[in-house]
Amino acid sequence: MLASDFSANDTFTEFTFTIRDGILFHDGTSMTIEDVLASMNRWMTTTSNGKQYFGGAVLTTPDDSTLVITTPAPLFTGLDLLADTSQIAAIQPKSIIDAASATGVEDYIGTGPYEFIKWQTDAWVHLQKFDAYENVGFASDGLAGEKNAPISEIYFRFVADPSTRLAGLQTGEYDGANAIPFDSAEALASDPSIVSYVNDNGFNAAIFNKQQGLFADPAMRHAVYEGLNLVDIQTAAFSSEDFFSMNGALMTEDQTPWYSDESIDEYNPNDQDAAKEMLDAAGYAGEEVRILTSREYDDHYNGAVVLQEQLTGLGVNATLNVVDWATVLQNRTDPAAYEIFITGFSPVAVPNSLVFLSSTWPGWTDDAGISAALVEINASTSTAEAQKAAADLQEAYFDYLPIIKYGNKKTITAVRADVTGYDFQTGDIFWNATR
């Protein structure tokens, strides 16, 4: 969005960006190549994608409008990784980057159509139209393209209780709401004052702690996986097949060229007798399996309850550790705190952005086959080579089994009928929306 031109060389080792003229930050200062350079250097040293795939990269600025990123090895997915919003390569003023601590920046200053005004902890975030926003010259398309701000102010309110969110939407207290309860879908559809949307939203999974404890042994991971009925877990989490699908692939079928059906027959084996035999063979001796989850996401919690029940049915001593979401985020970084934690994953552009394949992300995947396949993807020089490498990655994933992917999921969002221009792509999009 901030580049007038960008390209990769034939060997995918050099990525060149020409920055747009006339871009102002929300503090009124002009964006320069020095801001871009500082922001990208920080991104490469603080994000999983930056550290894992751009480690050793050299950033140069041949002139006042050009940034060149040179990587030590081919990076076929380079442009996709840089554009991936799950670990956004946000451009901020150099002064903000320079003042940042290890825990993050102190001020939130960007370049978008809405600027950050205030964050009231546990209550709301206030955004305001940025009058000096410079639009791009092509139509709005998902997260890219033209972005307007026809509404002067937006408040994102944190409403943890789903019934309160729904009631506020129905009374008009809220103009839009997300994470609508699935059992409310029918009532919403019959309400003429509300327009609801059902959108793809990634997948939920149980993440094994592979650094220490029971599931550091891959035989134990495969044993419990063998006995799970993932359809029942998905149904508990999402109520109806209208809101989930059963597919264990790393990427969805519409994510060309990355989708693969390699080893997909290993998904959802649902064989309890075989699982019990495998647990015995692996030497299971009644050790506690602590499942870390939160009620703040109904789908996480409801799926975890059924997961615990199914593990108990296999003879596993499974317990639920239910805490607030902030504590989940904290405790999942401690390998002594759990055996499994529950989370969800938004869609990503390339399989290399799946954080659970990283050795540094909680759960701590450490597998030579997965690592080799990720290298193979980035060493590709054509889409055909990359597709083969993606199949190799999925085969290695099922062999190692770092997580239990339940299947794909959807989410319900809704707005009042007088709101137009709303969109959704891995989250609410309110630029271009008006009332």
C-alpha positions in Angstrom: 0.0 0.0 0.0 3.0 2.3 0.5 4.9 1.3 -2.6 4.4 2.6 -6.0 6.3 -0.3 -7.4 7.8 -3.6 -6.2 9.5 -6.6 -7.7 11.6 -9.7 -7.1 14.6 -10.8 -9.2 14.7 -14.1 -11.1 16.4 -15.9 -8.2 14.1 -14.5 -5.5 17.1 -13.1 -3.6 16.5 -9.4 -4.2 13.2 -7.6 -3.5 13.0 -3.9 -4.6 10.4 -1.4 -3.4 9.8 2.1 -4.6 8.0 4.1 -1.9 5.1 6.4 -2.8 5.6 10.2 -2.6 3.5 12.4 -0.4 2.6 9.9 2.3 2.0 11.5 5.7 2.1 9.8 9.1 -0.7 10.4 11.5 1.5 12.8 13.4 1.8 15.0 10.3 5.4 14.1 9.4 6.3 12.9 5.9 7.2 9.2 5.4 10.8 8.9 4.2 13.0 6.0 3.1 14.6 6.2 6.6 11.3 5.4 8.2 10.8 2.4 5.9 14.4 1.2 6.6 14.0 1.4 10.4 10.6 -0.3 10.3 11.7 -3.2 8.2 14.9 -3.7 10.3 12.7 -3.9 13.4 10.2 -6.3 11.6 13.0 -8.6 10.6 14.4 -8.9 14.2 11.1 -9.1 16.1 8.6 -11.3 14.1 8.8 -15.0 13.5 8.7 -14.6 9.8 11.3 -11.9 9.9 13.7 -13.8 12.0 13.2 -17.2 10.4 13.1 -16.3 6.7 14.9 -12.9 6.5 17.7 -13.6 9.0 21.0 -12.4 7.4 19.2 -10.2 4.9 20.8 -6.9 3.9 18.7 -3.8 3.5 20.1 -1.0 1.3 18.7 2.3 0.1 20.2 3.2 -3.4 18.3 6.5 -3.3 15.7 8.4 -1.4 12.8 6.4 -2.7 14.1 2.8 -3.1 14.5 0.0 -0.6 16.3 -3.2 -1.6 16.1 -6.3 0.5 18.8 -8.9 -0.4 18.5 -12.3 1.2 21.4 -14.8 1.6 19.4 -17.6 0.0 16.5 -17.8 -2.5 13.1 -16.8 -0.9 10.3 -17.8 -3.3 7.7 -16.7 -0.8 9.5 -13.4 0.0 6.8 -11.0 -1.3 4.0 -13.1 0.3 5.8 -13.1 3.6 6.3 -9.3 3.5 2.6 -8.8 2.7 1.2 -11.3 5.3 -1.0 -9.3 7.7 -0.7 -11.9 10.4 2.7 -10.5 11.1 2.3 -7.1 9.5 5.3 -5.3 8.3 3.9 -2.0 9.4 5.8 1.2 8.5 6.1 3.7 11.4 8.2 6.8 11.9 11.9 6.1 12.6 11.6 8.1 15.9 8.9 5.7 17.1 11.1 2.7 16.2 14.1 4.1 17.9 12.2 4.8 21.1 10.7 1.2 21.2 11.5 -1.1 24.1 11.8 -4.9 24.0 8.0 -5.1 24.6 7.0 -2.9 21.7 6.5 0.6 20.5 5.2 3.2 22.9 3.0 5.1 20.3 0.8 3.9 17.5 1.4 6.1 14.5 0.6 4.8 11.0 -0.5 6.0 7.6 -4.0 4.5 7.1 -7.4 6.2 6.6 -8.1 6.1 10.3 -5.7 7.1 13.0 -5.4 5.8 16.6 -6.7 8.2 19.2 -7.1 6.3 22.5 -7.2 2.8 24.0 -9.3 2.5 27.1 -8.1 -0.9 28.6 -10.8 -3.6 28.5 -13.3 -1.1 27.2 -12.7 0.4 23.7 -10.3 1.6 21.1 -11.1 4.9 19.4 -10.1 5.6 15.8 -10.7 8.9 13.9 -10.7 9.8 10.2 -7.2 10.9 9.0 -8.0 13.8 6.7 -4.5 13.7 5.0 -4.8 10.1 3.9 -3.4 9.5 0.4 -5.4 6.9 -1.5 -3.9 4.5 -4.0 -5.1 4.5 -7.6 -6.9 1.1 -7.8 -10.2 -0.3 -6.6 -10.7 -1.7 -3.1 -9.9 -5.5 -3.1 -9.9 -7.2 0.2 -7.2 -5.6 2.4 -5.7 -3.7 -0.5 -6.8 -0.9 -2.8 -8.8 2.2 -2.3 -9.6 3.0 1.4 -12.0 5.8 2.3 -13.2 7.1 5.6 -16.8 8.2 5.2 -17.4 7.8 8.9 -15.6 10.3 11.1 -15.0 8.1 14.2 -15.0 4.4 15.0 -15.1 2.8 18.4 -14.2 -0.9 18.7 -15.8 -1.9 22.0 -14.6 -5.0 23.8 -17.8 -7.0 24.8 -16.7 -10.4 26.1 -20.2 -11.8 26.6 -21.7 -13.0 23.3 -25.3 -12.5 24.4 -24.5 -8.9 25.3 -22.9 -8.3 21.9 -26.0 -9.8 20.2 -28.4 -7.8 22.2 -26.5 -4.5 21.6 -26.6 -5.2 17.9 -30.3 -5.9 17.9 -31.1 -2.7 19.9 -28.9 -0.5 17.7 -26.4 0.2 20.5 -23.7 -1.3 18.2 -23.6 -0.8 14.5 -21.7 -4.1 13.9 -20.5 -7.1 15.9 -18.3 -10.1 15.3 -18.0 -13.6 16.8 -21.8 -13.9 16.8 -23.0 -17.1 18.6 -23.6 -19.8 16.1 -27.0 -20.7 17.6 -28.2 -17.2 16.9 -27.7 -17.5 13.1 -31.3 -18.3 12.4 -32.7 -15.4 14.5 -30.3 -13.0 12.8 -31.3 -14.1 9.4 -35.0 -13.4 10.1 -34.3 -9.9 11.5 -34.8 -7.2 8.8 -32.8 -4.7 10.8 -29.6 -6.8 10.6 -27.4 -8.1 7.8 -25.3 -11.1 8.8 -22.3 -12.7 7.0 -20.7 -16.1 7.3 -17.0 -16.1 6.3 -14.1 -18.5 6.3 -12.0 -17.9 9.4 -9.1 -20.4 9.4 -9.2 -23.3 11.9 -8.9 -24.2 15.6 -6.4 -26.7 16.9 -4.9 -28.3 20.0 -1.2 -27.5 20.2 1.0 -30.2 21.7 3.9 -29.1 24.1 6.7 -30.9 22.3 9.6 -29.4 24.3 9.0 -31.5 27.5 6.6 -33.9 29.1 4.4 -36.6 27.6 4.0 -35.2 24.1 7.6 -34.7 23.5 7.3 -38.3 22.4 5.8 -38.4 18.9 4.4 -41.9 19.6 2.2 -40.3 22.3 1.0 -37.6 20.0 0.0 -40.1 17.3 -1.7 -42.4 19.9 -4.1 -39.8 21.2 -4.7 -38.4 17.7 -5.7 -41.9 16.6 -8.6 -42.1 19.0 -10.2 -38.6 18.5 -13.5 -38.0 16.8 -12.8 -34.6 15.3 -16.4 -34.2 13.9 -17.8 -34.2 17.4 -15.2 -31.6 18.5 -16.1 -29.4 15.5 -19.8 -29.8 16.2 -19.3 -28.8 19.9 -17.4 -25.7 18.8 -19.5 -24.6 15.9 -22.9 -26.1 16.4 -23.6 -27.0 12.7 -21.8 -28.1 9.6 -23.0 -24.8 8.2 -20.1 -23.3 10.2 -17.3 -25.8 9.8 -15.8 -28.3 7.3 -13.7 -31.4 7.8 -10.4 -31.0 6.1 -7.0 -31.6 7.8 -4.8 -30.0 5.1 -2.5 -27.2 6.1 -4.1 -24.8 3.6 -7.6 -24.5 2.3 -8.6 -25.8 -1.2 -9.0 -22.3 -2.6 -5.5 -21.3 -1.6 -3.8 -22.1 -4.9 -1.0 -23.1 -5.4 -0.5 -24.2 -1.8 -3.3 -26.6 -1.2 -2.3 -30.3 -1.1 -4.1 -33.6 -0.4 -0.8 -35.3 0.4 -1.3 -37.7 3.4 -4.8 -36.4 3.9 -6.0 -40.0 4.5 -4.3 -39.8 7.9 -6.7 -37.1 9.0 -9.3 -37.9 11.7 -8.6 -41.7 12.1 -11.2 -42.0 14.9 -10.2 -45.5 16.0 -10.4 -45.8 19.8 -9.3 -49.4 20.0 -6.1 -48.7 18.0 -5.5 -45.6 20.1 -5.6 -47.6 23.4 -3.1 -50.1 21.9 -0.8 -47.3 20.8 -0.9 -45.7 24.2 0.1 -49.0 25.8 2.8 -49.5 23.3 4.1 -46.0 23.9 4.3 -46.6 27.7 1.5 -44.4 28.9 1.3 -44.7 32.7 -1.5 -42.4 33.7 0.4 -39.1 33.5 -1.8 -36.0 33.7 -2.6 -34.2 30.5 -3.3 -30.5 31.3 -5.4 -28.8 28.6 -5.0 -25.0 28.7 -8.0 -23.1 27.4 -10.2 -20.0 28.0 -14.0 -19.3 28.1 -13.4 -16.0 26.4 -13.7 -17.9 23.1 -16.7 -20.2 23.2 -15.5 -22.3 20.3 -12.1 -22.8 22.0 -13.7 -23.9 25.3 -16.6 -26.0 23.9 -14.1 -27.9 21.7 -11.8 -28.4 24.6 -14.5 -29.9 26.8 -15.2 -32.6 24.2 -11.4 -33.1 23.6 -11.1 -33.8 27.4 -14.0 -36.2 27.4 -12.6 -38.1 24.4 -9.1 -38.4 26.0 -10.7 -39.6 29.2 -12.6 -42.2 27.2 -9.2 -43.4 25.9 -8.0 -43.8 29.5 -5.9 -40.6 29.5 -5.9 -38.6 32.7 -7.0 -35.3 31.0 -7.9 -32.2 32.9 -9.0 -28.7 31.8 -7.2 -25.6 33.0 -9.6 -22.8 32.3 -8.2 -19.3 32.6 -8.6 -15.9 31.0 -7.1 -15.4 27.5 -4.2 -13.3 28.7 -3.2 -16.1 31.0 -3.4 -18.6 28.1 -1.0 -16.4 26.2 1.4 -16.1 29.1 1.3 -19.8 30.2 1.7 -21.2 26.8 5.2 -19.9 26.7 6.1 -22.0 29.8 6.8 -25.6 28.8 6.2 -26.7 32.4 2.6 -25.3 32.4 0.7 -27.6 30.1 0.6 -30.5 27.8 -1.9 -29.1 25.3 -3.2 -25.6 24.7 -6.1 -24.5 22.5 -6.0 -21.7 20.0 -7.3 -20.7 16.6 -5.4 -19.6 13.4 -6.5 -17.1 10.8 -5.8 -17.8 7.1 -2.3 -17.0 6.0 -0.9 -16.3 2.5 1.7 -19.1 2.4 2.3 -22.2 4.5 5.6 -20.8 5.7 3.6 -18.3 7.8 2.0 -21.1 9.9 3.5 -20.2 13.2 3.0 -23.6 14.7 5.7 -25.0 12.3 8.3 -22.8 14.0 10.7 -24.0 16.7 10.4 -20.6 18.5 6.6 -20.5 18.8 4.8 -22.1 21.8 4.5 -25.8 21.3 8.0 -25.7 19.8 8.0 -27.7 16.6 11.5 -29.2 16.0 11.5 -31.6 13.0 14.0 -32.0 10.3 11.4 -33.0 7.7 9.3 -29.9 8.3 12.4 -27.7 8.3 13.6 -29.2 5.1 10.3 -28.8 3.3 10.1 -25.1 4.3 13.6 -24.6 2.9 12.5 -26.5 -0.2 9.5 -24.2 -0.7 11.7 -21.1 -0.5 14.4 -22.6 -2.7 11.8 -23.1 -5.5 12.1 -21.1 -8.7 8.7 -22.0 -10.1 5.1 -22.6 -8.9 5.4 -26.2 -9.9 8.4 -26.7 -7.7 6.7 -24.9 -4.8 3.6 -27.1 -5.1 5.7 -30.2 -4.8 7.5 -28.8 -1.8 4.1 -27.9 -0.2 3.1 -31.6 -0.6 6.4 -32.6 1.1 5.7 -30.2 3.9 2.2 -31.7 4.5 3.6 -35.3 4.5 6.2 -34.2 7.1 3.5 -32.5 9.1 1.4 -35.6 9.4 4.5 -37.7 10.3 5.6 -35.3 13.1 2.0 -34.1 14.1 2.8 -30.8 15.9 -0.8 -30.0 16.5 -4.3 -31.5 16.2 -6.1 -29.5 13.5 -9.8 -30.1 14.0 -10.9 -28.9 10.6 -11.7 -25.5 9.0 -14.1 -23.0 10.6 -16.3 -20.1 9.7 -17.4 -17.1 11.7 -20.6 -15.0 11.8 -20.3 -11.2 11.7 -23.2 -8.8 11.4 -24.0 -5.1 10.9 -27.2 -3.0 11.1 -29.1 -2.9 7.8 -28.3 0.8 7.4 -24.5 0.1 7.3 -23.2 -0.3 3.8 -19.7 -0.9 2.4 -18.7 -3.4 5.2 -16.4 -6.2 4.3 -14.5 -9.1 6.1 -11.2 -10.7 5.4 -9.6 -12.4 8.4 -11.3 -9.6 10.3 -13.7 -6.7 10.1 -13.1 -4.1 7.4 -14.8 -0.7 8.1 -12.9 1.6 5.8 -15.3 2.3 2.9 -18.2 1.6 5.3 -20.9 4.2 5.9 -24.3 4.5 7.6 
